[in-house]
Amino acid sequence: MTFSNAQIISTLTATGITPMFYHGDKEVARKIIDVSYEGGVRVIEFTNRGPNAFEVYTDLLKYAEKYEGLIIGIGTIILSCRRYFAPRWPRFARNTTSSGYLAPPPSQNL
């Protein structure tokens, strides 16, 4: 399934968390998907960090079809958010961490 940037942003905002992980074992990666979805996660970033990352990722895409509305990306979710938000909210580009956590803007009252 394909999701627009707006759908990704909306889902990220509603969920409030985006797990980012890599595991070379398909069964372990599937269990991470299961547990994350059961816990309310609807956006997952699978990192391209291992020699068989593409193989595991393609398996996860097929496996995750059973979960309605689950968005899985590989090096795409956070980049999409930055491209979408940066022109609209310049602080977004400065305040996102590598894990995709949207850090609060620095306090003006220090």
NORMOUR-V235228 format. One record per residue. PSI is psi in whole degrees, -180 to 180 (NA if undefined). OMEGA is omega in whole degrees, -180 to 180 (999 if undefined). Layout:
# NORMOUR-V235228
psi:PSI omega:OMEGA
psi:PSI omega:OMEGA
This chain:
# NORMOUR-V235228
psi:144 omega:179
psi:139 omega:180
psi:142 omega:177
psi:164 omega:175
psi:-41 omega:-179
psi:-40 omega:178
psi:-41 omega:179
psi:-48 omega:-180
psi:-44 omega:-180
psi:-43 omega:-179
psi:-42 omega:177
psi:-44 omega:-179
psi:-43 omega:-179
psi:-38 omega:-177
psi:-45 omega:179
psi:-1 omega:179
psi:144 omega:177
psi:102 omega:177
psi:138 omega:175
psi:126 omega:-177
psi:165 omega:169
psi:138 omega:169
psi:134 omega:-177
psi:-12 omega:179
psi:119 omega:-177
psi:-40 omega:-177
psi:-40 omega:178
psi:-43 omega:179
psi:-40 omega:177
psi:-41 omega:180
psi:-37 omega:177
psi:-41 omega:177
psi:-48 omega:-179
psi:-52 omega:-176
psi:-40 omega:180
psi:-47 omega:-180
psi:-44 omega:179
psi:-29 omega:179
psi:1 omega:176
psi:-2 omega:179
psi:137 omega:178
psi:-2 omega:175
psi:126 omega:-179
psi:136 omega:177
psi:117 omega:176
psi:121 omega:-176
psi:144 omega:-179
psi:74 omega:-171
psi:-7 omega:-175
psi:168 omega:-176
psi:-28 omega:179
psi:29 omega:-178
psi:-44 omega:-178
psi:-42 omega:179
psi:-46 omega:180
psi:-42 omega:-179
psi:-47 omega:-180
psi:-36 omega:175
psi:-43 omega:-180
psi:-37 omega:179
psi:-46 omega:179
psi:-45 omega:-178
psi:-42 omega:-174
psi:-5 omega:178
psi:-23 omega:-180
psi:-13 omega:-179
psi:110 omega:-179
psi:129 omega:174
psi:6 omega:179
psi:128 omega:179
psi:121 omega:177
psi:130 omega:178
psi:162 omega:175
psi:95 omega:-178
psi:24 omega:-175
psi:-34 omega:-172
psi:-55 omega:-175
psi:-38 omega:178
psi:-40 omega:178
psi:-42 omega:180
psi:-45 omega:-179
psi:-44 omega:179
psi:-37 omega:-178
psi:-47 omega:-173
psi:-33 omega:-172
psi:-46 omega:179
psi:-27 omega:-176
psi:-29 omega:-176
psi:87 omega:-172
psi:-29 omega:179
psi:-21 omega:-179
psi:-47 omega:-178
psi:-34 omega:-179
psi:-25 omega:-171
psi:4 omega:177
psi:138 omega:177
psi:173 omega:180
psi:-23 omega:179
psi:-3 omega:178
psi:0 omega:179
psi:129 omega:179
psi:100 omega:-178
psi:146 omega:178
psi:151 omega:178
psi:152 omega:179
psi:144 omega:-178
psi:138 omega:177
psi:-11 omega:-173
psi:41 omega:-179
psi:NA omega:999
